[in-house]
Amino acid sequence: MDYIIEKGEKYSTITVKSEKLNSLLAPDLKEDFARLSQGGDVNLILNLEEVKYCDSSGLSSLLSGNRQCRDNGGRLIICCLQDMVEKLIAISHLNEILKITPTLSEASDLMMMELLEDDINNS
């Protein structure tokens, strides 16, 4: 496994520790997205700071994670994109679907803000 999952009280963070998000890593990541969301861990931050290359399998894993979280009442926020990965996501128009922030701190802030909004709207 080339990523670390850190479980928090309100959300968990997945930090990819590989330079490539490709067909070797994507299936495991998809599986863990499904496992986490089925276990009630539906609010996730995906830190791609170390990822310099992404292929179609990697993009598919991002979409799968987004869908898993959303379908189970949560959200996926992706952060720290390297230039090449950011360009690929933009070319694929996935930046219109995925929530992306420049830094982990901003991803955390956005997650907490959205969770607070959920609490306000549900009370």
C-alpha positions in Angstrom: 0.0 0.0 0.0 1.5 3.3 -1.1 -0.7 5.5 1.0 -1.4 6.3 4.6 -4.9 6.5 6.1 -5.2 8.8 9.2 -8.6 8.5 10.8 -9.8 11.6 12.6 -12.9 12.4 14.6 -14.8 14.3 11.8 -12.9 13.1 8.7 -10.0 10.9 7.6 -7.0 11.9 5.5 -5.5 9.6 2.8 -2.0 10.6 1.9 -0.6 9.0 -1.2 3.1 8.2 -0.8 3.8 7.4 -4.4 4.8 9.5 -7.4 2.4 7.6 -9.6 -1.3 7.2 -9.2 -1.7 4.5 -11.9 -3.1 1.0 -12.6 -0.8 -0.4 -9.9 -2.2 1.8 -7.1 -5.7 2.8 -8.2 -7.4 -0.6 -7.6 -6.2 -0.6 -3.9 -7.3 3.0 -3.5 -10.7 2.3 -4.9 -11.1 -0.7 -2.6 -10.2 1.4 0.4 -12.6 4.2 -0.6 -15.4 1.6 -0.7 -14.3 0.0 2.6 -14.0 3.3 4.4 -17.4 4.7 3.2 -19.2 1.4 3.9 -17.7 1.6 7.4 -19.2 5.1 7.9 -16.0 7.0 7.2 -17.6 9.1 4.4 -15.7 12.4 4.8 -12.3 12.1 3.3 -9.4 14.3 2.3 -7.1 12.9 -0.3 -3.6 14.4 -0.2 -1.8 14.0 -3.6 1.2 16.1 -2.7 3.7 13.5 -3.8 1.9 12.4 -6.9 3.6 13.6 -10.0 1.9 11.3 -12.6 -1.7 10.1 -12.9 -3.2 8.0 -15.6 -6.8 7.1 -16.5 -6.9 4.4 -13.7 -5.9 7.1 -11.2 -8.6 9.4 -12.4 -11.1 6.6 -12.2 -10.1 6.0 -8.6 -10.7 9.7 -7.8 -14.1 9.6 -9.3 -14.9 6.3 -7.5 -13.9 7.8 -4.2 -15.9 10.9 -4.9 -19.0 8.8 -5.7 -18.5 6.5 -2.7 -18.4 9.4 -0.3 -21.2 11.3 -1.9 -23.5 8.3 -2.2 -23.0 7.6 1.5 -23.8 11.2 2.6 -20.2 12.5 2.8 -17.6 14.3 0.7 -14.2 13.9 -0.8 -11.8 16.8 -1.0 -8.6 16.5 -2.9 -5.6 18.7 -2.1 -2.0 19.5 -3.0 -2.1 18.7 -6.7 1.2 18.8 -8.6 1.1 20.7 -11.9 0.9 17.7 -14.3 -1.9 16.1 -12.3 -3.7 19.3 -12.0 -3.5 19.8 -15.8 -4.8 16.3 -16.5 -7.7 16.9 -14.2 -8.5 20.2 -15.9 -8.2 18.7 -19.4 -10.6 15.9 -18.3 -13.0 18.6 -16.8 -12.9 16.7 -13.6 -12.2 20.0 -11.8 -15.8 20.7 -12.4 -16.9 17.6 -10.4 -14.2 17.2 -7.8 -13.6 19.5 -4.8 -9.9 20.5 -5.0 -7.9 22.8 -2.7 -4.3 24.0 -3.1 -3.2 22.9 0.4 -4.0 20.4 3.1 -4.8 23.2 5.5 -7.4 24.6 3.1 -8.9 21.2 2.6 -9.2 20.8 6.3 -10.8 24.2 6.6 -13.3 23.5 3.8 -14.2 20.1 5.3 -14.9 21.6 8.7 -16.9 24.4 7.1 -19.0 22.0 5.1 -19.6 19.7 8.2 -20.6 22.7 10.2 -23.1 23.7 7.4 -24.5 20.2 7.5 -25.0 20.4 11.2 -26.7 23.8 10.9 -29.0 22.6 8.1 -29.9 19.4 9.9 -30.9 21.1 13.1 
